[in-house]
Each structure stands twice: as C-alpha cells, then as structure tokens.
Amino acid sequence: MRTSFKNDKKIKTQNTSNHTRSFDLSFDIHLEKLNENNFFSPCHFHKGVEIVYVEDGYMDFKIEGKDYNLKSEDCLIINSETLHSFRIDSNANYYIIQIPLSAFDTIEQSDISLVEKPAKREALVLRNKLSEMIGYYQSPACGDQAFFVSKLYELISLLITDYQDKTKEKPDSDAAEVHHKIVKAVSYIEKHFKKDISVSDTASHISVTPEYFNRQFKKLAGVTFADHLISLRVTSFYDEFIHTNKKTADIAKKNGLTNYSTLLREFKKVYGKTPDQIRNEVPTGRKMQMELV
C-alpha cells in the first residue's frame, strides 16, 4: 500500500531483467521511479525525509492542512513525521526517495526542517540527483557502489545546505505535544484498522477525550477519523484484491469491510470503478523499483 523503512540496513536494486545486487549501508533508504495510475495513499507519515519529483502527470498531496497539486517538473519535500496523503487520478511518472534521519546524523544534522515546495530550478537539481542514483545499476561497473553512495551523500549535503526552511518557526511545546499524539494515533490506526476500532479506542490510546481527538485529527490529517479508517480499509482491500483471486467478500471481511454497499461506494469514490471492473483490467506495473530487503 505504501513504501516503508525496513531494518536490515541494506539496499537492494531490482528491474525487470532480475539483475540484483545489494550492499551494506549504515542506514536504510528507499528509492523508486514509479509509473502509477489511479492510485491513492491515505494519511501516513515517515520517520525520515521524503522527496517526490513528478516527471510527468499529476499528483495531489495533502500535508497537514495544506494542498499541493503537483504537475510535471514539480517537487515536494516531506519532513519527518509530517502527516500526508496523496492521490493520482489519471497517470503519473515520478521519482520518490525516503531518507531516514539517521542519514543526516552522519553529517551532524539531526534537527532538520526542509522547504516543502522547492522552486522549479531547485526541483530540477533534485531530479537530476535522483536520476543519477537510479542510473547507477544500469551499468554493471565495479564502481557502482561507490558511485551510488557518493551521490547519496551529495544529495543529503545539498538538502542541508540549500533546502532548509529558515523561515519556519519551531512549534511551542503544547503544539508539539498535540502533533506527537496525533502521529501516535495515526500509527495506532494503521496497526488496527482491520479490527473493529473506534474514535474512543484511539483517543484512549493517546490519553485524550474523543471530542479533542476528533478536532485535532481533522486539523492535522485533513480528514475525519471515519473517512481515514474507511480509506485504509479500502486501499488495503484493493491491494489484496488485484494481487489474488480470493473472493471479494472474503477480502472485504479480512479488511474490516462488513457492509458491501459501503465498500462499493467508497471503492468507486477512490478508484472510479467497481472491484470487478478493476480485476478485469491489467494493473499498471511499476517500471523500475529499488527497494530495501
């Protein structure tokens, strides 16, 4: 359903030719060039910096109360533990990289806040860096590992020197505490959305009242608890539905979707078609993938 960090501190590169190599790093990264069609990723966060560059097509992001409509040659930088979601209504080709904060620690920079929407020129610089990094595995030269690692550190250094948001003020302690609680709630919902969880359950988990939780969650996530919960269930249903031949009712039940009418309504709202129509089509494949193992 979405990209994520793993813990064995290796990077593995893959393409359709099944040519695979891996090497150790002192931290984990996730780097891909994707071609997605009719895709939705519900509200989530990463414990690291994420960069998205749109090669062509359109992507719509929500980042803690702000809307960004990205088109070709646009770039977005998402800071660590920043709540965000995104949607692709038609087709988009884009680069994405996730770099954990531990990578910035290696050059003595842990408390980092980057500009969310770089200008076109700065966006192109980042795109070229990502393209160079992906290009390293297209040639089986012995220096590939050194090339990739050098480009990665160039990118990290560039982010720190040229892309820091010096105008952004640090939130006060109360605001930071609220943000921490809502991030914790999002993590809790992510782990339990297939079960019968409620607003009260989630509010209790972060030690606030349901009313307070609802208000703060909508403010930061941009959606209500109910809408977020159904989005997680529908997107998880979709991911399993297109990759298996299991019965619709069985997959729906597994993902906490007990009302078929609700499933159809919400599924069509996200994907524009019914599950059966989707299953009869060949899903858009990812052209190139570099993923952690």
C-alpha positions, -999 to 999 in steps of 0.1 A, spaced: 0 0 0 29 23 6 66 25 9 83 19 43 116 16 60 130 -18 70 157 -26 94 185 -48 80 204 -18 66 209 -30 31 196 -16 -2 186 -39 -30 181 -29 -66 157 -46 -90 144 -42 -125 126 -64 -150 157 -82 -160 161 -97 -125 196 -83 -122 201 -79 -85 229 -66 -63 230 -54 -27 254 -37 -3 256 -26 33 250 10 44 249 24 79 213 34 73 183 23 52 168 41 22 140 36 -2 143 48 -38 120 42 -67 110 55 -101 73 47 -105 45 48 -130 12 48 -112 -24 50 -124 -55 58 -103 -36 55 -70 -44 67 -35 -23 66 -4 -42 75 28 -28 97 55 5 84 69 40 96 79 76 85 77 104 88 102 127 104 77 127 129 48 107 120 16 113 137 -18 88 133 -46 96 146 -81 69 144 -109 84 135 -142 51 138 -160 14 136 -150 -4 149 -119 -3 142 -82 -24 158 -54 -10 159 -19 -25 169 14 2 179 40 -12 188 74 -38 212 63 -21 223 30 -30 212 -5 -4 207 -32 -13 200 -68 18 187 -85 24 186 -122 53 178 -145 86 191 -131 72 198 -97 89 186 -65 77 181 -29 98 176 2 80 160 31 97 164 65 100 136 91 68 127 109 47 150 88 12 137 81 4 135 44 -17 117 18 -17 117 -19 -38 108 -49 -32 101 -86 -64 104 -106 -50 95 -140 -14 86 -146 19 99 -132 56 90 -136 76 101 -106 107 97 -85 105 90 -48 132 87 -21 129 83 16 160 90 37 159 83 75 171 109 99 200 87 109 215 95 74 215 132 84 231 123 117 261 111 99 269 147 90 259 162 123 225 174 114 196 157 132 171 185 137 162 193 101 133 211 85 133 214 47 114 236 23 83 217 13 78 231 -22 111 240 -40 111 263 -70 114 248 -105 152 252 -107 158 237 -73 134 209 -81 153 200 -113 185 198 -93 170 172 -70 155 153 -100 189 151 -116 204 137 -84 177 111 -81 181 101 -118 219 97 -113 214 75 -83 189 53 -101 211 51 -131 240 35 -112 226 0 -116 221 3 -154 258 -3 -158 274 -33 -141 307 -15 -135 327 -23 -104 324 12 -91 286 12 -89 285 10 -51 309 39 -46 290 59 -73 257 54 -56 269 62 -21 287 93 -32 256 106 -50 235 98 -19 258 119 3 258 147 -22 221 147 -21 220 148 18 246 176 19 226 195 -8 194 193 13 211 206 44 230 235 27 204 247 1 169 234 11 165 242 48 134 262 57 149 290 77 116 309 79 98 281 97 94 286 134 96 257 158 62 249 173 57 256 210 57 227 234 19 224 235 16 223 197 45 198 195 28 176 221 -5 176 202 13 167 170 31 139 187 -2 125 200 -19 126 166 11 109 149 9 83 176 -28 79 169 -21 75 131 3 47 139 -22 30 162 -49 32 135 -25 18 109 -19 -12 131 -55 -19 140 -77 -7 111 -87 -42 101 -103 -46 136 -134 -30 150 -117 1 164 -135 34 173 -128 70 180 -129 62 217 -104 34 214 -79 57 196 -85 87 219 -79 65 249 -47 52 234 -33 87 233 -49 98 266 -73 125 253 -111 128 250 -128 116 218 -140 152 212 -105 166 215 -91 138 193 -116 143 166 -109 180 164 -71 177 163 -71 147 140 -92 166 114 -70 196 117 -37 177 111 -48 148 89 -72 168 68 -99 141 71 -122 128 98 -114 96 117 -142 78 100 -130 88 65 -94 79 73 -104 45 86 -125 36 55 -97 48 33 -72 25 49 -96 -4 46 -105 2 10 -69 7 -1 -58 -24 17 -87 -43 2 -76 -30 -33 -40 -41 -29 -50 -76 -20 -79 -78 -45 -57 -71 -75 -30 -95 -65 -51 -125 -56 -81 -145 -69 -98 -146 -35 -135 -139 -32 -145 -102 -28 -165 -110 4 -135 -128 20 -111 -99 13 -136 -73 24 -142 -91 57 -104 -95 63 -100 -57 59 -128 -47 82 -154 -40 55 -186 -57 65 -211 -37 45 -209 -44 8 -228 -12 -2 -203 9 17 -174 -10 1 -187 -4 -34 -195 33 -27 -161 41 -12 -142 19 -37 -157 38 -67 -150 71 -49 -113 62 -48 -107 42 -79 -136 53 -102 -147 17 -109 -161 -13 -92 -138 -41 -79 -149 -64 -107 -141 -38 -133 -106 -33 -118 -99 -70 -116 -107 -75 -152 -80 -49 -161 -43 -54 -161 -29 -31 -133 -3 -6 -142 31 -21 -133 60 -3 -118 85 3 -144 115 2 -121 119 -5 -84 146 -2 -59 136 -15 -26 150 -24 8 153 -60 17 
